[in-house]
């Protein structure tokens, strides 16, 4: 683990991470873009903005988890279909 300084909401924040500096900076950039979309004028209080950004990012995470779960279920169904047909026909390439 190494220490790295990031800047969000105009504050420098020390973090400890095993991830690369570029990766951490890309995360900070993503959060900042989310913040800028929510409050382009910069008028919301910092805590309100942080909570709204957290909710938006959590929603994105939940939506992606749902999508991945659906993809995994579809893959499982197709896999089972293929196995059933192989068993039924006895045909293997």
Secondary structure, DSSP 8 states (H G I E B T S, - for coil): -EEEEEEETTEEEEEEESS-HHHHHHHHHHHHHHHHHH-TT--S-HHHHHHHHHHHHHHHHHHHHHHHHHHHHHHHHHHHHHHHHHHHH----
